[in-house]
């Protein structure tokens, strides 16, 4: 399954979710490929200590037959990564001149998808050519949202763009509530009303705001590895199990 983690709003836990899903699936003895599509490269730094020789830009721009050359192994068993670097900004500019530019990631992944049980794509917080590639490649769009002002701003735009890009009305997406704070009860109630039209797409798992997640992010590690018995680790462990129970048809 190819899972694209995306939202046009930043700071909602996209990379945290990508990193912990990848780590959680790998811990379940499933081969995982994490593809870092964000020029900030936070997901890459969680798993690689040194600057990679090849990155996701090479993965996208090279011929599909060369895709495996851009894959790096990690210290985590069962987990490989296609890393990002700052050069990814230049890749997005180069892509604009290429034929079938929104499909280049899909073509590269097609060569590798049967080598992995799960492929996780961590997107930048913007609807651009990199996100378009990831949306088209996805079997499932996973959209993290955080309760608060402007929490669902851009959600309808994202889903509309996905429908146009994929030429598909029924886009397979799920919404993940992140950074949930029990103390802000009024905000949470308003938030639930706003999300009502997407209720059938809401995951049951909620990622609560926790100190363990803050510390793991500062340390640049998955919370499932950094603090195994914490609230954050429990939440992401539940998320892994829930996603594994989903029945999503593969596009491949």
C-alpha angles and dihedrals in degrees: 000000000000111000118192114199108203146154130155089225119081127221097038098115103267096141093038088055094045093050095046095044090051091048093044095050091046090052087056089061094256119136109242135190117198114199114198108209096169119097088214086069097205092146090051093054090054091065109021124060097188133052108267121237092222129029143185089283089065089043091057100037100043124079111281090244088066095050095108091062090071095053117103125197119229134208088253110093114242093014127109128171139207096211131215128223134180087268088076089085089064090048092059089054092049091048091061089070097050129097114249087008095167091058102051095096091049091053092050092048092048089069092054108030096096090054091064136049091210134024115191122196118200109202133203116250095259140074100245138125093290093052091045090057091050093047093052092048095051129109086187133019112213112196117192114204130184122212113249144070112338092006095142096031106134096015093111090044090052094050092045091051090049091053092051095045094048095036086229130123097198101058112185104236137148129196120224118198110219137183090022113181116198091202095067094069097156093049090048092052092052090045092054090052091052091050094047095104089056095046095118089056096050116112115228091226115089123196105220124211106259142166090233091063092047091052094045091051091050090050091048094235137117110264089228087066100031099050110005098181096047132112091251093052091049092051095050091044088056090048092054090052093047094050091049088056093054118106104221121163114232117235091212 
